[in-house]
Amino acid sequence: MTDTSVLWHRTTWKLHTEQTLCVKSGITPPSRTCTLTNTQTQTDVTDLMTKKYFPNNYDRIAKAPASWFMSIEYEDFMDWKMNGWDIPESHDCIIRTINCKTGKIKEFVYQQHKSARNKVKKLIMEQEEEFVIATHDHIQHMKPYKYLTDNEKKQIDPFE
């Protein structure tokens, strides 16, 4: 029994889709070969699997001269970005919550209006998270009163 487990730990495993290709060609691709050691899978060649798939090009874009980019008026930009949201027809709304204590952000997507309404009721009753609701027609931002800043309270009630 001990010999079997030792042999099992030394066995090289391949992905199921590559097993038939390896058997036919007789070549084992090194980037997809995994070895079981202490019941954890480790790759033999990690360089090919850990590279960034999409590299960050921020430095190249930041060094580009401003003349390369098309200028746009502020009002046009706001209309384009703020009024240009699009939700798939199969979905009713998207709710993004921000925890007022921790700052943790969560996003919920609902296909049924009733489920979204229940989530909003729950958020209003708990009063611990601010949230933004985006539907096909409008966007609404809600924040618990106890977490409003003095400036936000003055915007709501100027006589306060």
Disulfide bonds with the S-S distance in Angstrom:
none
